[in-house]
Amino acid sequence: MGFIQNIRSRNLVPVLIIYYAAGVAGLIIPATRELFLILTPVSLLLTFILLYLFHERFDTRFWMTSAAIFLAGFLVEMAGVETGWIFGDYEYGGTLGPGPLGTPLMIGINWLMLVYCSSHIAGRFVEPLYFRAVVAAALMVVYDFALEPAAMRLDMWNWESGIVPLQNYIAWFIVAFFLNYLAGQMRFTAGKNKLATPLFFIQLVFFIVLDIWIFAGRLWAF
């Protein structure tokens, strides 16, 4: 506990900003791009662990909710890849690492981290649970909108037509709504976490910057 308290006592937001800025640079520069792609699952896992180190209330309910959100996010992605009925026709590349039936385990971690952060942000401004879940789900759709172009370029996943269907964003909102509603019911993000809000927006800016390079046609021909 002394180690965790020591971590929590520090302002790690500048460290995260530098960390993700280095990630942008590493993905833009051809000489380092392959290494940074290989390190993507490790980076995602380390970021998730850091987020949880700043959580203040660890109990059985918290861990059960974490497991439920992880499994729900992972299973809906697995079903989406297998059927094409949920998000549209897509398949995962190799960047996010291994997983059963072509669905990387890290995608469940990503859902869990995004639900945690978006639920935490919405909970600061919206009181009724239903509307809090709507706001949190909307935040996640905005995040996904920024994520998609970079994800395809970084071989996280690829859409059959190369175009993200509207179905994907509708499904993202619906799934995100139910997971955030569950998070609210279980008081998943009760207590303070001074890393949750800045982490969400740092990652959002990270993908927006990559998108700008992609749309400028410079990311892959630097």
Sequence and secondary structure as in RCSB ss.txt:
>XXXX:A:sequence
MGFIQNIRSRNLVPVLIIYYAAGVAGLIIPATRELFLILTPVSLLLTFILLYLFHERFDTRFWMTSAAIFLAGFL
VEMAGVETGWIFGDYEYGGTLGPGPLGTPLMIGINWLMLVYCSSHIAGRFVEPLYFRAVVAAALMVVYDFALEPA
AMRLDMWNWESGIVPLQNYIAWFIVAFFLNYLAGQMRFTAGKNKLATPLFFIQLVFFIVLDIWIFAGRLWAF
>XXXX:A:secstr
 HHHHHHHTS  HHHHHHHHHHHHHHHHSHHHHHHHHHTHHHHHHHHHHHHHHT     HHHHHHHHHHHHHHHH
HHHHHHHHSSSS SEEE STT   GGG  THHHHHHHHHHHHHHHHHHHH  SHHHHHHHHHHHHHHHHHHHHHH
HHHTTSEEETTSS  HHHHHHHHHHHHHHHHHHHHTTTT S  TTHHHHHHHHHHHHHHHHHHHHTT TT  
